[in-house]
Amino acid sequence: MIEVRNLTKRYGVRKAIDDLSFTIDAGEIVGFLGPNGAGKTTTMNIMTGYIAASSGEVSINGIDILAEPEMAKANIGYLPDTPPVYGDMRVREYLNFVADIKRVRKERKKMLTHVMEQVSILDMESRLIKNLSRGYRQRVGLAQAMIGEPKVIVMDEPTIGLDPKQIIEMRDVVKRLGERHTVILSSHIMQEVSAVCDRVMIINKGKIVAHGTPEGLSEGLQKGQMQVRLKCNREDAAAAFGDVPMIDSLGFGESREEGTVELILNGEDGADIREVIFHACVRHGLPILMMKSNEMSLEEVFLSLTGTEVENVSDI
């Protein structure tokens, strides 16, 4: 459905995005997760044809967005971080205006009603947009993205500025959209992507540093950090693992049993180091009393890959 190849965007000497390549299949809900300034919005603006890339290619449903922009954009609905609505227009009036721009002719009245029903704003169709709450304006913005039934819906920070109840409602809307559209959303809020996305791409400094399911990302890095309890002293433990290949770092935790040491061992690039630990202990005659991978939340995965704090909205 969507293919991005070697995408780069430069502003002077600075690269906002750096040689990004990825594919998104039809029917997926994919989240771009990253700190502010990571390159999420720039990537989305290029994918939707709002700005041009310095180099690279984007195809939507097999159509190159640079070579055939009008045809490619017909497959895309876009909700930027600030909803593109006109406050002095009524909801249905505004959506009818958008339908004019998109050259929607067939069964327009029925289509507009259907779109408003999907985002639960049908009872607001006669209201002035400027009198709506932030949450309802966001829904109107999403409704305009859906006009024409595009195959792809792109949303940039769709819940920014919403209260907890509105956030939950917007998540439900996104899940319903995923039943009929390919959905791409960006966020710097952890629960956002883990609650609604089938797959996550973590972006940092213009590069994709990890991608996979929220569960898969956590599981993949868990094998790379092991907590080990050995029957020995700290000096013997440090000597056993001081120059072991694949082990990137060693730290000591609080001892849980007398005569033991607790180690936190990290593998290079998240490598699975369980066998390496076993063989090192055998060589040095160190009994292993416990070895387990540390469970990591998606937030901890993000921190381990980017070293950046990410907003985490609790109790939602």
N, C-alpha and C positions, 0 to 999 in steps of 0.2 A: 504493500500500500504506500509506504513512505520510505524513500531511500536517500540518505545523506552521505555524500562522498567527499572526503578531504576538505571539509568546509573551514575556511579561515576568514576572519574579519579583522582588518587593521585600522587603527585610528592613529595616524602618524607612525611612530615606531612601536606603539603598544598593540599587542594582539588581544582583542576582546575574546575571540575564540580561536583555537589553534588546532587545525587539522582534524576536525571532528568527523567521524564516520559511524553510522549506525543505521539500522533498519527497524521499522515498526510495522507489524502485521495488521491486517484488517481485523477489527473487533477488539483490539487491545486497548486497555487504559494504561497509559504510560506516564510516569511522573518524572519531571526533572527536579532534582533536589540539590540545592546548593546555597551557599551564603550569598548575601547581596553583593553584586558585582562579579559573580562567578561566570557570567556569560549566558544565563538562561534566557533572558529577554532578547538579547541580540540574536541568539539561535532561533527563537520563535519568530522574530521579525523577518529574518531571512527566509525561513520556511514558508511564511505566509506571503512573501513578496513585498513586504513593506520597505525593506532596504535591500541593497545588493551586497553580495559577498565579495571580498577581495579575490578569493579563488574558491574553487570547489563547485559541486553540483547538488541540486535538490530536485528530486522527482516525486510528484504526487500522483498516485494511481497510474504510474508509467509516463507522466507528462512532465517535461522539464519546465520548471517554473521560470527560468530565464528565457528560454527559447519560445515558449508558448504561455505567457503569464495569464492571459485572460481565461484560457481553457483550464489551466492548473488551478487558478483561484476559484473557479466555479465548484471545485471539489472541497473547498475549505470554508469553514466558519470560524471567525476569530473574535475572542473576547479579551481585549487588553486589560491591564491592571486597573485602568480607569474606564468605566463603561462609556462607550461612545454614544450617549443619548442627548436629546435636546429637551431641556427642562420645560419649555413653553409648549410642547406638543403633548397630546394625550397618547396613552399607550398604544391603542390600536392605530391611531393616526400615524404615529412614528413608525410602527412596524409596517404599515402600508407604504410609507415613504421608502423604507429600506427595500421592500419588495419591488418598488419601482426601479431603484438603483440596480438591483440584482436581475431585473427584467423577468420577474416571475409573473406569468400570465394565467396559467392553468389553475382553476379552482382556488383562486387566491383567498377568498373569504374563508373557505373551509380550512385551507392550510394555515392561515393566521390563527384561527380559533384553535386548531390542533396544537400549534406551537405554544400558545398561551396556556393551554391545559397542561402541557408537559412540564412547564416550569411554574405552574400554579399561580398565574396572574390573571386568569380570565375575569375574575371579579374586580380587577383593577383597570379594565380596558378603557374606561371612560375618564380615568383620573389623569390630571396633569402630572407629568413625570417629576417635575420639581417638588411636588407635594408628597412624593413617595419616600419611604425610608431608604436608607443605604442598601438594605438587603433586597428590597423590591426593585431598586434601580439596577442592582447587579443582575437580578433575574430578567429584567427587560433587556439588558445588554446581552445576556445569554440567548434570549429569544431571538434577537436580531442576528446572532451568529448562526442560528438554526434555520433561518428562512432559506428556502430553496433546497432543503434537505441535503446539505453537503455530506460527503462521505467522512470527512475529518472535521472534528471540533477541536480548536486549540484555545486554551485558557491560560492566561498569565496571572498567577496569584488570585484565583477566583474567590477566595474567602477573606481577602485582606479588608480590614475595617469592619467585619461583621461580628455580631455578638455570638456567644456560644450556641444559642438556639438556632440562629440563622446559619451558622457554620454546619451544624448537623443537617439542617434542611438542604443546604447546598450540596453536601456530600451525597444525600439521597438522590438529588437531581442528577449528579454526575454518574452515579451508578446506573440510573435508568438510561441515561444517554449511551452508556457503554453497551447496552443491549442492541442498539441500532447503528451506532457510529464508532469509528476509531477516535479515541479521545486522548489528547495530550494536554497535560497541565504542568505548570511550574509552581514550585512552592519552596519556602525556606522553613515551613512548619512541619515537624516530623510526623505528627498524627495524620496530616493531610494525605501524604503519599501512602502511608502504611494502611490507612482506612479504606482507600478506594482504588488503589492502583494494582494492576496485575504485575507490573514490572517497574523498576526504579533505575534511573540513571543518575549517579552522583557526579555533579560537575564542580570542578574547582580550578580557578585560574584559567578558564577557557578550555579545559580538557576534561574528558570523561575519565574519572579515576576508578569507577566500578559500575557494574550494571548487573541486574538480576532481579529475582523476586525479593521482597523485603525479608522473607524467611531465609532464602538462599544466601543473601549477602551476610546475614548474621552467622549462619552455619559455616560458610566458607572461611570466615575469619576466626571462628571459635577454635578450629584446629590449629591455627597459627599462634595462639596464646594458651600455654598450658600451665596449670598450677600443679606443682609436684611436691610431695612430702617424702624426704629421705631420712634414713637413720644414719646420721653422721653429723659432723660439725660444719660450720660455714666455710672454713678453709678448704676442707676436702671437696665440698660441693663446688666451690669456685674453681678449684683445680680441675675438676672433672669436666666442667663445661666452658672453661676459659677460651679454648680455641677450637670448639666443635663447629664444623661446617653446617650451614643452614640456620644456626642459632644466632639471631641478631643482637639480642640483649638478655641480660640476666638481672633479676631483682630479688630481694629477700622480703618475705612477709613475716607476720607474727607467728612464732612457733606454737603449734597446738598441742604437742606432746613433748614430754621431757626427753632430751637426747635426740631430737629431730630438728630439721630445718625445713622451712617452707620456701619454695622457689617459684618465681613467675618467669617463665621462659617464653620469649617471642621468636617466631620463625621469620626468616627473611621473606618479605613480600607475602606474608600470610601463609607460608609453606607449612604443610603437615609435618610436625617434628616429633611425633610420638615414637616412631621407631628409632630415630636418632637419639632421643633421650634414653630409651631402653638400652641400646648398645653402649652408650657412654657409661651408664651405671654398671653394666656388666663388666666393662673393662676395668673400672676402678673399684669394683666390689662394694657398691653402695646399694643397700636394700631399698626398694621402692615400696613405701607404705601406702601411697595414694598418688594417682595421676588423673587429672580431669581437665577438660577444656573449659575455659571460662565462658559462661553465657554472656552474650553481648546483645544489647538492644540495638535497634536501628540507629538510635542517637549515638551510641558508643561506636558503632561502625562508622558513622559520619565523622565523628571526632578523630578516630584512628586514621582515617584516610585524608582528612583535610586539616586537622589541628585547629578547627574553627568551631566556636560555639554556634549552636543552631537553636532557634526558638522552639520551645516545647510547650504547647498549650495543654495544661492538665485539666482533668475532670471534664473532658468533652467527649 
